[in-house]
Amino acid sequence: MEKIFDCLINSFIEDNIGIADNFLSISLAANLKENLNLLFKSNKLLSAGVGNNQIITQNKLIRSDVIYWLDRKHNNQHENAFFDLMDKFIFYLNSTCYTGITGYEFHYTLYETGAFYKKHIDQFQNNGSRQYSMVMYLNADWKIEDGGELCIYQNDEQLNISPSNGKSVFFKSSDLAHEVLVTNKQRMSITGWLKVN
């Protein structure tokens, strides 16, 4: 795993945007996708809001995805395997880059056909605990015409990243504005933040 961790970290150091294919193994991505599909079919996903617990609003003109928070308390073997992977990544990140990350939060994210998330920054105005944003994709055989790219804005340029299966994207939560472009078919991911107290 260290080779993939290095790929993600080194690309972040070079370009402020870390990208690593196959951060999630094929089997883990498939199992997480199956979990997400079951949650969706059971109507357990909720409309996502804008803001945090202190200030939150729901506005379908800004974002139209649905989410479900991951938690070890669910005692789901695949979610726990994902958390084990994140624990290893954070240990490696802290030991090689001295980032001081002390926690994280992640949720499943599902965009139905026509859904999007307008341009935004991930760090809250009233809470600076989110240090790094991470997105890991669960979409096999994604094609350009499927849309749904993550568009990151940097230095008057924009980078469009395809939400391909197993890929991870990593960037500073306070620095880079980004959006999810309109998707032309169902789009799934795990989205979250590495945090400090």
Protein Blocks (a to p, Z undefined) as FASTA:
>chain_A
ZZmmmmmmmmmmmnopacdehkbafklmmmmmmmmmmmmmnopaccddeddfklccddfk
lpccdcddddfklopaklmmmmmmmmmmmmmmmmmnonopabdcdddddddehiacdddd
fbdfkbckbmbdcdddfbehiafklgopacddeehiacdddfbehiacdddfklmgcddd
ddfbdcdddddddddZZ
